[in-house]
């Protein structure tokens, strides 16, 4: 019985150690776009690594799929149907976070950060 108790205790310590040591340094940040603007949105995303990604035809009231990026500076150029000038937004994203970028009813941008 003592061996079983010792084994369970050791297993619990190992799980606790692994959980506490997971400081999330290697988890890429993720991002979801929510369009609460006045028209369909096309979003061009330039990452700090020089990559460009596009998410097109995000309907009003819809969320994009979740995307993962390398941490760093991100530039968004958002074309909204019926709006002459694109909306531009820059932000820095960090590991261990999920970001929700919202196109608001005034066709401005706000960001919510959700630690993972």
N, C-alpha and C positions, 0 to 999 in steps of 0.2 A: 504494500500500500504506500510505503514511503517513497519507493521508486516511481510509482505512478504520479504521486503528488509532486515530486521533484521534477519529473519530466514535464508535467503540465505547467508548473511554475516557470521552468526554463523556456518553454514554448511561448508563454505569455510575455516574458521579458524580451524574447527575440522579436515578437510581433510589435511590441511597444517600441523597441529600439528602431526597427525598420520604419515604423510610422513616423516617429519623431525625427529620424535622420533624413526623411524625404523633404528637403527644403525646396523642392520644386525648381531647382535651377535649370533643369534641362527641358521642362515642359514649355513648349512654344505658346505664346499668347494666342487667343482665338478672338474672332470678331464676328458679330452678326449685325446686319443692317436692318433697320426698321423704317419703313416709309410711311410716315404720317403726314406727308406733304400734300400738295394740291394736285399732283399729277404723277404719272408713271416715272420712275427714276432709272437712269443708267449711271453706274458708278465705275470710275476708273481709279484703281488703287496702285500707287507707286510705293514700293517698299524701300527700306534703307539699303537692301541688297541690290537694288537696281532693277528688280523685277516689276512688271506691270501686269495686273490682273483686272479683268472686267467682270462686273456683275450687271447684267442688263435686264430690263423690263420688270423691275420690282414694282408691283402694283401698289396702289394706295391701300394701306391697312395690312400689308404683307411684310413678312420677314424674309431675309435671304437665308441661304444655308450658312452654317457656321464655317468659317475659314480660319486656318492656322497660318501664322506668319512668323518670320524671324523677328526677334525684338529689335526695336529701334524706331526711327522716325518714319511715319507713314503720311503720305499726301493723298487726299481724296479730291477728285474732281467729279462733281455730281451734276448731271444734266437732268433737269426736271421738265417733263412735258408741259408746254404752255408758259415756261419761264425763259426769258431771253438770255440772261447771263447765267453761266454755270455757278454753282455754289462750290467754293473751295474750302477745305479744312485740313489742317495739319495737326498731328498729335504724335506723341511718343508712347510706344507700347512696351510693356515689360513682361517678362516671363511670369507665369503663375496667375495670370489674370484673364478674364473673359470680358470683352468690351462690347457694349451695345451702342452702336452709333445710330441715333434717331434723326431723321429728317422731320422737323416739326411742322405744324400747320402754317407757319409763316415762312416755310422753306428755308429755315435756318437749321443749324446742326447742334445737337447736344450729345454728350457721351456719358454713359453710365459704366462704371468699373465694378466688376464682380470678381472678388478674389476666388480662386479655384481651390 
